[in-house]
Amino acid sequence: MVATYVSTLLLSAGALVSAAPARVEDRAASCTFKDVASIDKSCTDIVLDSISVPAGQTLDLTKLKDNTKVTFKGTTSFGYKEWKGPLISVSGTKITVTGASGHVIDGNGAKWWDGKGSNGGKTKPKFFYAHSLKQSTISNLNVKNTPVQGFSINTVTDLVVDHITIDNSAGDVTNGGHNTDAFDVGSSTGVTISNANIKNQDDCLAINSGKDIHFIGGTCSGGHGLSIGSVGGRSDNTVDGVVIENSSISNSDNGVRIKTVSGATGAVNNVTYKDITLSNIAKYGVIIQQDYENGSPTGKPTNGVPITKLTLDGVKGSVTSKAAPVQILCGSGSCSDWTWKGVSVTGGEKSSKCQNVPSVASC
């Protein structure tokens, strides 16, 4: 039976105001919406068709019904305002988020880019909160020009993120893109990120905390590499059980990177980098540091966040002439039980700053 329904918008003041429906359809079919105000979360097959999100407003897809599918269609765009965001937020159980053929989600980043990222200047909105998701999938999204950080994956369980493209190359060099991390993972268990294609100006992946994290088949360019950390200084400071494999990093500051915060406590355990290809790396092919401070490493590693059971297997490629192929700065006794095989990074200049390097590794 065809049911006519009226979508509603719950205002912050608590008043319930009627809003015209985008379309009248059978609820068993997809519900297509063309504006934020008309989105009806009682639908379980939501199509967002060329939505323009007003400035300072989140495309709110939180607390969706179980088994809801969300499809981005056409061009999704966002108005400009200085605020913290996020531009998009999704939560729920057994949620599927995907993109229709030809779609694009345009973060309009150039409006905010000022070369300072999240370290000052304009207040910039984070792009996508994937928080409190369970047994869910985010796939086949075509994203460009995030103002700062892209996908914040936090407090999730069993999430698959597959075939995500992020193109922030318009923010390179003089155009001011900064802190445009692709995937930041924290306090999550069972996350798989596969087949990502990333062009950005910060970490392609940054795992700050979590367990059973898998990154596979990624292509990263222009940023700061595939990172564990920074670890320390948060409420959750444990990384345990990570595999990063079959991925490439090019035209980036760093390749393989582990960074623990100076003076902090926590743990990095059971991390594997396998079959990683590096090319045109400007600073460090492999950088493992226990002296990290935002923007200003101390040069004096501390041992409060031990790095144990680390495996590098088949990390190969090249760095630029002024880069260091490998640099390891460990605190006393805080890097142990490492496996180091098939590591061959050529070019650059050997680092003179390495400290407390485990016997199986080379620096």
C-alpha positions in Angstrom: 0.0 0.0 0.0 1.3 3.4 -0.9 1.5 5.6 2.2 1.7 9.3 2.1 3.8 10.7 4.9 5.2 14.0 6.1 8.8 14.2 7.3 9.4 16.3 10.3 12.3 18.3 11.7 12.9 18.4 15.4 14.3 21.8 16.2 16.8 22.3 19.1 14.2 24.3 21.0 12.1 21.2 21.1 9.3 22.3 18.7 8.1 19.8 16.1 7.7 21.5 12.8 6.3 19.9 9.7 8.5 19.8 6.6 7.5 19.0 3.1 8.6 15.5 2.1 11.1 15.2 -0.7 9.1 12.4 -2.3 6.0 10.3 -1.5 6.9 6.7 -1.8 6.1 3.2 -0.5 8.1 2.8 2.7 9.2 -0.6 1.5 11.1 1.1 -1.4 13.9 3.5 -1.0 13.2 7.0 0.5 15.0 9.6 -1.6 15.7 13.0 -0.1 17.0 16.2 -1.7 17.5 18.4 1.4 18.6 17.8 5.0 15.3 18.9 6.6 13.3 16.2 4.9 15.5 13.2 5.9 13.3 10.6 7.7 15.3 8.2 9.8 12.3 5.8 10.0 13.3 4.8 6.4 15.8 1.9 6.1 16.8 2.6 2.6 17.9 6.2 2.4 19.1 7.9 -0.8 20.7 11.3 -0.4 20.3 12.9 -3.9 22.5 15.9 -4.5 22.1 17.3 -1.0 23.5 20.8 -0.2 24.1 20.9 3.6 23.7 24.3 5.1 26.7 26.0 6.7 27.4 25.0 10.3 25.1 22.0 10.1 25.9 18.3 10.3 24.4 15.8 7.9 23.0 13.8 10.8 22.7 10.1 10.1 23.2 9.0 13.8 21.0 6.5 15.6 19.7 5.0 12.4 17.5 1.9 12.6 19.2 -1.4 12.5 20.0 -2.6 8.9 19.6 0.8 7.3 21.3 1.4 4.0 22.4 5.0 3.1 23.4 5.8 -0.5 25.0 9.1 -1.6 23.9 10.1 -5.1 24.9 13.1 -7.2 27.0 15.8 -5.5 26.8 16.3 -1.8 28.1 19.8 -0.8 28.6 21.8 2.3 28.2 25.5 3.1 31.0 27.5 4.6 31.3 28.5 8.3 34.0 28.4 10.8 33.1 25.6 13.2 34.3 22.2 14.5 31.9 20.0 12.6 31.6 17.2 11.7 30.1 17.6 8.3 28.7 14.1 8.3 28.0 11.8 11.3 26.8 8.2 11.1 26.0 5.7 13.9 24.0 2.5 14.4 24.1 -1.3 14.0 24.4 -3.2 10.8 24.5 0.1 8.8 25.6 0.2 5.2 26.8 3.5 3.7 27.7 3.5 0.0 27.9 5.8 -3.0 26.0 5.5 -6.3 27.9 5.5 -9.6 29.2 9.0 -10.4 28.6 10.5 -7.0 31.0 12.8 -5.2 31.1 14.2 -1.6 32.7 17.6 -1.8 34.0 18.9 1.5 34.6 22.4 0.0 38.0 22.4 1.8 39.5 25.3 -0.1 37.2 27.7 1.8 39.0 26.7 5.1 42.5 25.8 3.9 45.0 28.3 5.4 48.1 26.2 5.9 47.4 25.8 9.6 45.0 22.8 9.7 43.8 22.1 13.2 46.7 24.1 14.8 45.3 27.5 14.4 43.8 29.9 11.9 40.3 29.3 10.8 38.2 26.9 12.9 37.7 23.9 10.5 35.1 21.2 10.6 36.1 17.5 10.6 34.6 15.7 7.8 33.1 12.3 8.7 32.4 10.8 12.1 32.0 7.0 12.0 31.4 6.7 15.7 29.5 4.0 17.7 29.0 1.8 14.6 28.6 -1.9 15.1 28.8 -4.7 12.4 28.6 -2.0 9.6 30.1 -1.2 6.2 31.2 2.0 4.6 32.1 1.5 1.0 32.6 3.0 -2.5 32.6 6.7 -1.4 34.3 9.3 -3.6 35.4 12.2 -1.4 37.4 15.3 -2.2 38.6 18.4 -0.4 38.1 17.7 3.3 38.7 20.9 5.4 40.9 19.0 7.9 40.7 15.3 9.1 38.7 12.9 7.0 37.2 9.8 8.6 37.2 9.7 12.4 36.6 6.0 13.3 36.0 5.8 17.0 34.2 3.5 19.4 33.2 1.1 16.7 33.0 -2.7 16.6 33.4 -4.8 13.5 33.5 -2.1 10.8 34.5 -2.6 7.2 35.7 0.5 5.2 36.2 -0.5 1.6 37.1 1.3 -1.6 37.2 4.9 -0.3 38.8 7.5 -2.5 39.9 10.8 -0.9 41.4 13.4 -3.3 42.7 16.4 -1.4 45.5 17.1 -3.9 44.0 20.5 -4.6 45.3 21.4 -1.1 48.9 20.7 -1.9 51.9 23.1 -1.6 50.7 26.8 -1.7 46.9 26.0 -1.4 47.1 25.4 2.3 45.7 21.9 2.9 47.0 20.7 6.3 46.1 18.0 8.9 44.0 16.2 6.3 44.4 12.8 7.8 42.5 10.2 5.8 41.6 7.7 8.6 42.0 8.3 12.3 41.2 5.2 14.4 40.6 5.2 18.1 39.1 3.0 20.8 37.8 0.5 18.3 37.8 -3.3 17.8 37.7 -5.1 14.5 38.3 -2.5 11.8 39.2 -3.4 8.2 40.2 -0.6 5.8 40.7 -2.0 2.3 41.5 -0.7 -1.1 41.7 3.0 -0.1 43.1 5.5 -2.6 44.3 8.6 -0.8 45.9 11.9 -1.8 46.3 14.2 1.2 48.6 16.3 3.4 48.8 14.2 6.6 48.7 10.6 7.8 47.1 8.2 5.3 46.2 6.1 8.4 46.7 7.0 12.1 45.8 4.4 14.7 45.8 6.1 18.1 44.3 3.2 20.0 42.4 0.0 19.3 42.6 -3.7 18.7 42.4 -6.0 15.7 42.9 -3.3 13.0 43.7 -4.3 9.4 44.7 -2.0 6.6 45.2 -3.7 3.2 45.6 -2.8 -0.4 45.9 1.0 0.2 47.5 3.6 -2.1 48.7 6.7 -0.2 50.2 9.8 -1.8 51.2 13.3 -0.6 50.9 12.8 3.1 52.8 11.6 6.2 52.6 7.8 5.7 51.0 4.8 7.4 51.1 5.5 11.1 50.6 4.0 14.5 50.0 7.0 16.8 50.6 9.2 18.1 50.0 6.9 21.1 49.8 8.5 24.6 48.1 11.4 26.3 44.5 10.2 25.7 42.1 8.2 27.8 42.9 5.1 25.7 46.5 4.6 24.9 46.8 0.9 23.8 47.3 -0.4 20.3 47.2 -4.1 20.0 46.9 -6.4 17.0 47.4 -4.4 13.8 48.3 -5.6 10.3 49.1 -3.1 7.6 49.9 -4.9 4.3 50.1 -4.9 0.5 50.1 -1.1 0.3 52.1 1.7 -1.3 53.2 5.1 -0.1 54.6 7.7 -2.6 55.5 11.4 -2.7 55.1 11.6 1.1 57.1 12.8 4.1 57.2 9.4 5.7 56.6 5.8 4.8 56.2 3.4 7.8 55.7 5.4 11.0 55.3 4.7 14.7 55.1 7.6 17.1 54.7 7.5 20.8 54.3 10.6 22.9 57.2 11.8 25.0 56.7 11.2 28.7 53.3 9.4 28.2 52.2 5.9 29.1 50.5 3.2 27.0 51.4 0.3 24.8 52.0 -0.6 21.2 52.0 -4.4 20.8 51.7 -7.0 18.0 52.0 -4.7 15.0 52.9 -5.9 11.5 53.9 -4.0 8.4 54.1 -6.4 5.5 54.8 -5.9 1.8 54.9 -2.1 1.8 56.3 -0.2 -1.2 57.9 3.2 -0.8 58.8 5.8 -3.4 59.9 9.4 -3.3 59.8 9.7 0.5 61.0 13.1 1.6 62.0 12.6 5.3 62.0 9.0 6.6 61.4 5.7 4.9 60.9 4.1 8.3 60.5 6.2 11.4 60.0 4.7 14.8 60.1 7.4 17.5 59.4 7.5 21.3 60.0 11.2 21.5 57.0 12.6 19.7 55.6 16.0 20.5 53.3 17.7 18.0 55.5 19.5 15.6 58.6 19.4 17.8 60.1 15.9 18.7 62.4 16.2 21.7 65.2 13.9 20.5 65.1 12.2 23.9 63.0 9.1 23.6 61.1 7.9 26.7 60.0 4.3 27.6 56.5 4.8 28.9 54.9 3.4 25.8 56.8 0.2 25.0 56.8 -1.0 21.3 56.7 -4.8 21.5 56.2 -7.7 19.0 56.8 -5.3 16.0 57.2 -7.0 12.6 58.5 -5.3 9.4 58.4 -7.8 6.6 59.1 -6.8 3.0 59.2 -3.0 3.4 61.0 -1.9 0.2 61.6 1.2 -1.9 63.4 4.5 -2.0 63.7 7.9 -0.4 64.9 11.2 -1.7 68.5 12.3 -1.4 68.1 14.3 1.8 65.9 11.7 3.6 66.9 9.0 6.1 66.0 5.5 5.0 65.5 4.4 8.6 65.5 6.2 11.9 64.7 4.5 15.2 64.6 6.4 18.5 63.7 4.0 21.4 63.8 4.6 25.1 66.0 2.3 27.2 64.6 -1.2 27.0 61.2 -0.1 25.6 61.5 -1.7 22.1 61.7 -5.5 22.2 60.7 -8.8 20.6 60.9 -7.3 17.0 61.1 -9.2 13.7 62.9 -7.4 10.9 63.2 -9.1 7.5 63.2 -8.1 3.9 63.6 -4.4 4.8 65.4 -2.6 2.0 65.0 1.2 1.7 67.6 2.8 -0.6 68.7 6.4 -1.2 69.1 9.3 1.2 71.6 9.5 4.1 72.0 7.2 7.0 70.6 8.7 10.2 73.1 9.6 13.0 70.3 10.0 15.6 69.2 6.4 16.2 69.0 5.3 19.8 68.5 1.9 21.5 67.9 0.0 18.3 66.9 -3.6 18.8 69.6 -6.0 17.6 67.5 -7.5 14.8 66.8 -4.1 13.2 69.1 -1.9 11.2 69.4 1.9 11.2 
